[in-house]
C-alpha cells in the first residue's frame, strides 16, 4: 500500500513538474509575435493606414480641442447642416491632405523599413543609427503637421454651432473651440 501511495505521489510530482515547465515556456513578453512583422515597429494595419493617408491619431490635439477633422465632417455633413459650399471646401482640404499624407506616409514606412533592415543586418553604427532615426522622425513630424494643419484650416469654414454639434456627435461633450 505504501508503494502505491508513494508511486502516486511521485507520479503527481512528475506531472506537476511537466506542467510548470510547459507554463514557463508559455510566458510571453509584450512584443511576442511581432518578430515576424515585415517592419518590426509597424503592424500591417499601421502600414496600410500610413500608405492610405489615414490619420493614425496624429490630429488628436486638434480633434479633441474643437478643431474638427474634414473626413468626420464630411461623414456627418447632414447632421451638422453643412452647406454645399462648405462641403466643397472641406472636400478640397481633405483631398489635398490625403494626397500629401499618402506621400509622407509611404516615406515614413520606408524610413522605418530602413531602420529595421539596418538592425536586421546587425551592422549599424551610431552615426548610421542617428541618421536613420532622424529621417524617420522628420518624416513623421511632417506627416503629423499635414494632418494638424488641415484641422486648423477647416475650423474657419464652420460656425460655432456646427463645431458644438460636431463635438457632441463625436462624443466629446459638445464643447468646442471658441472662435
Long-range contacts (C-beta under 8 A, 24 or more apart in sequence): 38-113, 39-109, 39-112, 39-113, 39-116, 40-116, 40-119, 41-112, 41-115, 41-116, 42-109, 42-112, 47-109, 49-105, 50-105, 50-106, 50-108, 50-109, 50-143, 51-102, 51-105, 51-106, 51-109, 52-102, 52-105, 53-97, 53-98, 53-99, 53-100, 53-101, 53-102, 53-105, 54-101, 55-147, 56-105, 58-143, 58-144, 58-147, 58-148, 59-144, 59-147, 59-148, 59-150, 59-151, 61-148, 62-147, 62-148, 62-151, 62-152, 63-151, 63-170, 64-172, 65-177, 66-155, 66-163, 66-167, 66-175, 66-176, 66-177, 66-178, 67-151, 67-152, 67-154, 67-155, 67-177, 68-151, 68-154, 68-155, 68-158, 68-163, 68-166, 68-167, 69-150, 69-151, 69-154, 70-94, 70-97, 70-150, 70-151, 70-154, 72-166, 72-170, 73-154, 73-158, 73-166, 76-166, 76-169, 76-170, 79-165, 79-169, 80-158, 80-162, 80-165, 80-166, 80-169, 81-162, 81-165, 82-162, 86-157, 86-158, 89-157, 90-154, 90-157, 93-150, 93-153, 93-154, 94-150, 96-150, 97-146, 97-147, 97-149, 97-150, 100-146, 101-143, 101-146, 101-147, 104-139, 104-142, 104-143, 104-146, 105-143, 107-139, 108-136, 108-139, 108-140, 108-143, 111-135, 111-136, 111-139, 111-140, 112-136, 155-179
